């Protein structure tokens, strides 16, 4: 069974994979994934610390994948937010 945080992380990563070359703002990503904005912001911060996504703050900012989607594994995403023991 996966945690809600893992599910939200996978939703965010999948959504970012659809537009790999553009920065997606957090509110837009929250709408796409049906995840509360505040919760998603924390998830994105964690994914950023794991070097899975990159982001830019401010006007025109947002998030995108740090590398090609095919080079990111599900296990990497899961371990970034809720490491498997």
N, C-alpha and C positions, 0 to 999 in steps of 0.2 A: 504494500500500500504506500502511495506517495503522499507527501504532505501538500497542503494547499500552497505553500510557498514554492515548492518544486513545480506544481502544476502551473502557477502563475509565471514562473520563470520560463517554462517550456512554451507557454503561450506567447510571451514577449519575444523570445528568440525566434519562434516560427514567424511571427508577424514582421520582425525586422528582416528576416530572410527574404521576404517578398519584395522589399525595396532596399537592396544591399548598398546602393550608392548614394542614398539621400539620408539626411538626418531627420528622424521622426521625433517630433516633440512629445514629451511625456503625456500631456492631456489627450493627444491624438492616439497614442499607443494604448492608453487606458481605455479609450472608447472602442478601439479595435479588438482588444482582448477581454473586455468586460471585467476589468480589474479596477478596484478603487485607486484613484490617483495617488494618494498618500502611501498606500501599501506598495503600489508599483514603483514608486520613487525609491523606496528602500530596497526592493528587489533589484532594480537597475543599478543601484549603487554597489550592491554585492557582486553583481555580474561584471561590473566595471573593474572592481578590485581583483577579480579573477582573470582579467584581461580577455574576457569574451566579447565585450562591447566597448565602444569608445563613445564619449559624449562631449558636448560643448554646451556651456551655459549661455543664457541671454537670448536676445532677439536672434532668430534664425538658428537657434540651437536645437539640440535633440540628441538622439542616440542612433547608432548603427553598429552592425557587427564589426568586430575587430579584424576578422579574417573571413574567408569564404565559408558559406554555410556548410558545404560538404567537408570542410576541415574541422568542424566542431562536432564532437560526439555528445550523445545524450548523457553519458556518464560524466563528462566534463561539466555540463550544466547542473546536473544533480549534485555533484560533489562541491560545486561552487556555493550552493545555497543550503544544502543539507547533506554533509558528507556521509557516505555509507561506511558504517563501522565494519 
